Amino acid sequence: MYDAQRPSSPLPDRRPLAVHLSADYPTAHRGLTTTAVKRLVTSTQDADHVVFSLNRTSNPFDEAFHDCGLDEGVRVFAYRYFSPPLGIGLAASMRRVARRIEAVLKSEGLQPDVVHAHKFAFEGIAGLELVKRCGEETRLFVSVRGEAEDKVLRFKPHYRSLLQAILNRASRVYYVSAWFAPVLHAKLSVDPHKERLLANIVGNTGSAIPAQNPQPRFACVLYLHNYRKKRLEDLFAAFAILRRSHPGIGLDLIGGGDEDSIHTIEAMIAQNGLTDAVRILGAMDNAEITKILPTYLGMALPSVNETFGMAYLEALFAGIPILYCKNTGIDGYLDGIDAGIGVTQKSVPEIAEGLRRLVDDNAAFRSSLQSHANLLHERFDKEAIIAMYRADLLAGWTAPADAA
């Protein structure tokens, strides 16, 4: 279905045109998703942007295509496309997506200068097909998000030649998941001159980190329906161990969720004897979360297969240390900073010991974060991230002579 509610003028005067292919761009035609890609796109206003917000359906009769018009200066299309489950026929599905996008761009009279595929092993396939059809002058950017890419590399080894072709064609390879760079290097060849770190942008970065005396509680920020991926099962088991030596320590779960998820989590809390220690505070907006985070001992979030984990970064800039899992999430961005405890995924004893250290050495961790505030700001500063991305978008760009 094509919903042709388009604005009177597709785009303003000719500037570099970036076409974004993303499965994580919020629109009215999909469920909740992260705003990370949207923050990057809407913050880079030196180029024009067209976003194709992609959402897979396993029902071929459920396909839909909507022109969402302009959203914060960005032209947005929502495309729910058919593709079988379990990655069956992934390449064929992505190439079909590319052909549909090419047809829309042609109908709008739009010629992209850059195509940015925001998941290398998924949208990257569509991105490669699209730039081939758009011509040699169209550059390809790909973002590497470890959770998604790892699935394809592990379960589809026959895709390696295709993935290598994407890397060969790409002008920029952005690691949102810094921890995944060594994994990719071990299996594929990447020109180091193309590589960049591209951290997700959060709203509370700053060169000064607040100092505040904490309450004896940890925070855990998550969408409650993601409790399996966030490994609340391991966190509760570890917390029960911690409470044997530190009975006064509590834990607050911050985030919304459906009734089934809440009931499951409440049962897990009870099974671990934590009814008097763990509170479910429900959903809060970002401003509320930013305000209360400095009052906690730390952020405890032993997620597995985490692409980046914006909650970790929000916690660090709130001045509280984090418990996170190695080789996932924010791991790889914190080298040289005593910002928290990295633990082995799914290791309850390590998680319990990490929690204990964050309690007993809390003042030292908080002091380290304050002393490294400038370094953290350099690595995650929104303006620096945008400046880097802007420079890449504009690299080699020369406006046409008749452009305004």
Legacy VTK file of the C-alpha trace (Angstrom):
# vtk DataFile Version 3.0
C-alpha trace
ASCII
DATASET POLYDATA
POINTS 404 float
0.000 0.000 0.000
1.284 3.487 -0.869
-0.051 6.344 1.218
0.631 9.391 -0.948
0.193 12.166 1.606
3.315 13.960 0.500
4.311 17.576 1.184
3.940 20.176 -1.569
7.714 20.290 -2.111
9.731 17.118 -1.440
12.917 18.901 -0.419
14.351 22.422 -0.319
17.141 23.752 -2.554
19.744 21.230 -3.642
22.166 20.210 -0.946
23.830 16.846 -0.383
21.076 14.255 -0.132
21.458 11.395 2.326
19.061 8.455 2.140
18.836 6.460 5.365
17.723 2.843 5.628
16.900 2.065 9.237
14.848 -0.494 11.133
15.031 1.733 14.226
13.478 5.021 13.162
10.299 6.028 15.010
7.117 6.674 13.033
3.396 6.421 13.730
3.341 3.168 11.739
5.540 1.075 14.032
5.936 0.201 17.694
8.371 1.717 20.171
11.962 1.916 19.026
15.129 3.778 19.961
15.562 7.401 18.933
19.323 7.061 18.358
19.223 7.205 14.550
16.663 10.005 14.591
18.879 12.098 16.882
21.805 11.678 14.493
19.780 12.529 11.388
17.832 15.493 12.730
20.987 16.995 14.242
22.818 17.074 10.896
21.068 19.832 9.004
23.812 20.667 6.489
22.407 17.968 4.228
18.910 16.948 3.212
17.718 13.622 4.571
15.217 11.042 3.405
14.558 8.180 5.806
13.026 4.829 4.970
11.880 3.429 8.306
11.853 -0.333 7.749
9.829 -2.870 9.676
9.727 -6.556 8.754
6.537 -8.612 8.607
6.356 -12.363 8.039
2.879 -11.975 6.545
3.066 -11.069 2.827
-0.452 -9.586 3.013
0.605 -7.202 5.779
3.004 -5.134 3.677
2.442 -1.368 3.751
4.153 1.757 2.492
3.392 5.206 3.906
4.672 8.642 2.981
4.937 10.325 6.388
5.855 13.727 4.971
8.313 15.983 6.790
9.224 15.270 10.410
11.605 17.792 12.002
12.835 18.720 8.528
13.423 15.102 7.484
11.390 13.374 4.762
10.217 10.060 6.180
8.697 6.969 4.579
7.500 3.984 6.619
7.928 0.660 4.820
6.634 -2.561 6.342
8.102 -5.182 4.047
7.639 -8.923 3.785
10.517 -11.230 4.644
10.311 -14.786 6.041
11.335 -15.365 9.677
14.731 -16.643 10.845
16.578 -14.759 8.121
15.335 -17.058 5.376
15.877 -15.338 2.045
17.382 -12.284 3.749
19.446 -11.154 0.762
16.561 -11.516 -1.691
14.227 -9.609 0.648
16.709 -6.769 1.120
17.295 -6.462 -2.621
13.553 -6.235 -3.157
13.431 -3.477 -0.536
16.157 -1.633 -2.458
14.216 -1.854 -5.717
11.106 -0.447 -4.060
13.094 2.405 -2.544
14.747 3.138 -5.892
11.315 3.414 -7.514
10.135 5.878 -4.856
13.260 8.012 -5.193
12.841 8.154 -8.962
9.182 9.105 -8.641
10.232 11.958 -6.343
13.079 13.054 -8.601
15.624 12.400 -5.850
19.213 11.338 -6.530
21.055 10.374 -3.341
24.635 11.423 -2.786
24.927 9.124 0.233
23.042 6.008 1.225
23.465 5.213 4.929
22.466 1.671 5.907
22.114 1.660 9.674
22.640 -2.102 10.140
25.531 -3.442 8.128
24.406 -7.062 7.668
20.717 -6.261 7.109
20.022 -2.827 5.630
23.574 -2.945 4.272
22.453 -5.515 1.697
19.712 -3.177 0.525
22.154 -0.269 0.651
24.655 -2.039 -1.604
21.931 -2.852 -4.125
20.639 0.712 -4.023
24.008 2.408 -4.611
24.694 0.043 -7.500
21.466 1.259 -9.083
22.118 4.918 -8.252
25.575 5.015 -9.811
29.250 5.072 -8.872
29.115 8.603 -7.469
26.669 7.600 -4.728
28.577 6.809 -1.567
27.615 4.042 0.861
27.863 4.422 4.641
27.167 1.455 6.925
26.724 1.310 10.689
27.867 -1.801 12.527
25.573 -2.860 15.370
27.000 -5.944 16.991
23.803 -7.668 18.063
22.373 -7.745 14.528
25.596 -8.362 12.627
26.666 -11.214 14.891
23.571 -13.217 13.991
24.319 -13.099 10.271
28.031 -13.813 10.656
27.364 -16.813 12.898
24.356 -18.360 11.201
24.944 -17.411 7.569
28.619 -18.071 6.809
27.733 -18.275 3.105
26.916 -14.543 3.266
30.524 -13.563 3.966
31.348 -12.751 0.341
28.279 -10.492 0.186
29.210 -8.803 3.466
32.752 -8.307 2.204
31.354 -6.699 -0.944
29.425 -4.243 1.251
32.586 -3.315 3.153
34.526 -2.938 -0.092
31.921 -0.576 -1.544
31.395 1.419 1.651
33.050 4.818 2.030
32.510 4.787 5.806
32.141 1.953 8.300
30.752 3.272 11.583
30.984 1.182 14.749
28.066 1.935 17.005
29.168 -1.245 18.813
32.854 -0.597 19.519
33.174 -4.061 21.059
32.273 -5.703 17.747
35.185 -4.273 15.724
37.616 -7.124 16.643
34.929 -9.705 15.807
34.381 -8.183 12.378
38.128 -7.892 11.749
38.582 -11.587 12.533
36.125 -12.621 9.823
36.229 -9.913 7.168
38.665 -7.349 5.781
38.038 -3.684 6.584
40.075 -0.747 5.312
41.060 1.072 8.552
40.828 4.446 6.783
37.078 3.899 6.426
36.447 3.105 10.079
34.951 5.447 12.657
33.372 5.093 16.089
29.837 6.478 16.079
28.440 6.475 19.600
24.734 6.965 20.113
23.816 10.475 21.199
22.273 10.995 24.633
20.813 14.192 26.024
22.706 14.628 29.310
26.348 14.710 28.181
28.452 17.465 29.681
31.979 18.374 30.754
30.953 18.427 34.431
29.538 15.397 36.244
27.386 15.970 39.346
28.516 14.934 42.794
25.751 13.703 45.058
25.453 11.403 48.057
23.559 8.297 46.888
20.692 6.443 48.448
21.457 2.750 49.114
19.825 1.567 45.892
20.787 0.590 42.346
18.878 1.616 39.248
18.098 -0.574 36.243
16.608 1.277 33.254
14.951 -0.865 30.577
11.809 -1.600 28.615
10.350 -4.304 30.857
9.375 -6.522 27.932
13.126 -6.853 27.235
13.743 -8.536 30.588
15.247 -11.642 28.948
17.814 -9.700 26.920
18.599 -7.503 29.935
19.072 -10.709 31.971
16.950 -9.707 34.948
17.001 -13.384 35.906
20.775 -13.151 36.486
20.546 -9.730 38.132
17.951 -10.893 40.669
19.922 -14.044 41.497
23.075 -11.964 41.995
21.194 -9.381 44.025
19.952 -12.090 46.363
23.594 -13.061 46.972
24.572 -9.422 47.589
21.773 -9.000 50.130
23.304 -11.689 52.366
26.182 -9.330 53.190
24.473 -6.017 52.370
20.835 -6.429 53.468
20.040 -2.747 53.221
20.704 -2.390 49.487
17.728 -2.062 47.132
17.058 -2.032 43.399
14.664 0.085 41.312
13.455 -0.980 37.878
12.662 2.053 35.731
10.702 1.548 32.536
7.311 0.668 31.152
6.015 -2.708 30.098
2.934 -4.776 29.399
1.036 -6.610 32.122
2.435 -10.020 31.187
6.025 -8.767 31.498
5.302 -7.069 34.812
3.674 -10.187 36.244
6.612 -12.338 35.097
9.126 -9.936 36.654
7.145 -9.765 39.910
7.204 -13.565 40.078
10.977 -13.575 39.534
11.407 -11.023 42.313
9.377 -13.148 44.699
11.205 -16.348 43.751
14.497 -14.721 44.716
13.135 -13.427 48.027
13.509 -9.792 46.955
9.965 -8.492 47.402
11.103 -6.001 50.043
14.187 -4.943 48.054
13.117 -4.465 44.429
10.652 -1.812 43.273
9.086 -1.449 39.804
8.770 2.302 39.333
7.265 2.218 35.851
7.858 4.433 32.843
9.501 7.848 33.158
10.414 10.388 30.533
14.062 11.158 29.880
14.028 14.346 31.930
12.737 12.471 34.987
15.321 9.728 34.597
18.155 12.221 34.187
17.027 14.011 37.354
16.922 10.961 39.633
19.891 8.916 38.329
22.537 10.812 40.372
20.796 9.655 43.560
21.606 5.971 42.935
24.649 3.896 43.844
24.972 2.814 40.248
23.321 1.353 37.164
23.064 -2.455 37.172
22.301 -3.793 33.699
23.984 -7.115 32.783
22.508 -7.215 29.260
23.554 -9.705 26.618
23.749 -8.965 22.879
23.435 -5.248 23.516
24.261 -3.008 20.566
25.251 0.060 22.615
23.033 0.658 25.622
22.173 4.349 25.913
21.137 3.848 29.553
24.776 3.160 30.466
25.889 6.470 29.022
23.076 8.376 30.699
24.157 6.834 34.002
27.828 7.772 33.555
26.991 11.398 32.830
24.747 11.357 35.901
27.898 10.524 37.867
27.075 6.934 38.800
29.162 3.844 37.938
27.766 1.001 35.878
27.681 -2.782 35.954
27.734 -4.073 32.368
28.707 -7.196 30.462
31.995 -7.541 28.620
32.003 -7.808 24.821
28.623 -6.208 24.411
26.866 -2.860 24.888
29.112 0.055 25.801
32.208 -2.132 26.195
35.065 -0.776 24.086
34.237 2.891 24.712
35.471 3.066 28.310
39.148 2.157 27.958
41.259 4.081 30.461
38.304 5.135 32.595
37.410 3.431 35.885
33.712 3.789 35.113
32.290 0.589 36.544
32.530 -3.196 36.491
32.509 -5.360 33.380
31.368 -8.933 34.033
31.124 -12.128 32.038
27.717 -12.530 30.444
25.298 -14.710 32.431
27.773 -15.231 35.298
25.733 -14.752 38.468
28.786 -14.974 40.801
30.610 -12.266 38.819
27.540 -10.045 38.780
27.153 -10.448 42.554
30.817 -9.616 43.121
30.546 -6.640 40.778
27.574 -5.301 42.722
29.474 -5.729 45.967
32.433 -3.761 44.633
30.193 -0.988 43.377
28.723 -0.702 46.885
31.944 -0.958 48.875
34.022 1.243 46.549
31.237 3.557 45.455
32.965 6.773 46.497
36.088 5.855 44.523
34.090 5.059 41.384
32.136 8.310 41.619
35.359 10.254 42.138
36.895 8.585 39.077
33.929 9.587 36.932
34.204 13.201 38.063
37.946 13.291 37.376
37.427 11.787 33.914
34.497 14.038 33.017
36.402 15.810 30.244
37.563 12.536 28.705
34.041 11.125 28.761
32.770 14.331 27.222
35.356 14.148 24.425
34.274 10.598 23.568
30.534 11.155 23.714
29.984 14.859 23.100
26.995 15.358 20.830
28.567 18.277 18.980
31.767 16.342 18.265
29.792 13.335 16.973
27.673 15.551 14.738
30.733 17.454 13.465
32.428 14.201 12.466
29.318 12.879 10.740
28.679 16.218 9.037
32.239 16.262 7.676
31.775 12.778 6.247
28.482 13.728 4.599
29.964 16.854 3.049
33.310 15.317 2.043
33.972 16.113 -1.594
30.595 17.805 -2.012
30.387 20.631 -4.522
26.990 22.269 -4.891
25.673 22.489 -8.471
26.160 25.866 -10.095
22.403 26.561 -10.117
21.890 25.584 -6.464
20.656 28.294 -4.185
LINES 1 405
404 0 1 2 3 4 5 6 7 8 9 10 11 12 13 14 15 16 17 18 19 20 21 22 23 24 25 26 27 28 29 30 31 32 33 34 35 36 37 38 39 40 41 42 43 44 45 46 47 48 49 50 51 52 53 54 55 56 57 58 59 60 61 62 63 64 65 66 67 68 69 70 71 72 73 74 75 76 77 78 79 80 81 82 83 84 85 86 87 88 89 90 91 92 93 94 95 96 97 98 99 100 101 102 103 104 105 106 107 108 109 110 111 112 113 114 115 116 117 118 119 120 121 122 123 124 125 126 127 128 129 130 131 132 133 134 135 136 137 138 139 140 141 142 143 144 145 146 147 148 149 150 151 152 153 154 155 156 157 158 159 160 161 162 163 164 165 166 167 168 169 170 171 172 173 174 175 176 177 178 179 180 181 182 183 184 185 186 187 188 189 190 191 192 193 194 195 196 197 198 199 200 201 202 203 204 205 206 207 208 209 210 211 212 213 214 215 216 217 218 219 220 221 222 223 224 225 226 227 228 229 230 231 232 233 234 235 236 237 238 239 240 241 242 243 244 245 246 247 248 249 250 251 252 253 254 255 256 257 258 259 260 261 262 263 264 265 266 267 268 269 270 271 272 273 274 275 276 277 278 279 280 281 282 283 284 285 286 287 288 289 290 291 292 293 294 295 296 297 298 299 300 301 302 303 304 305 306 307 308 309 310 311 312 313 314 315 316 317 318 319 320 321 322 323 324 325 326 327 328 329 330 331 332 333 334 335 336 337 338 339 340 341 342 343 344 345 346 347 348 349 350 351 352 353 354 355 356 357 358 359 360 361 362 363 364 365 366 367 368 369 370 371 372 373 374 375 376 377 378 379 380 381 382 383 384 385 386 387 388 389 390 391 392 393 394 395 396 397 398 399 400 401 402 403
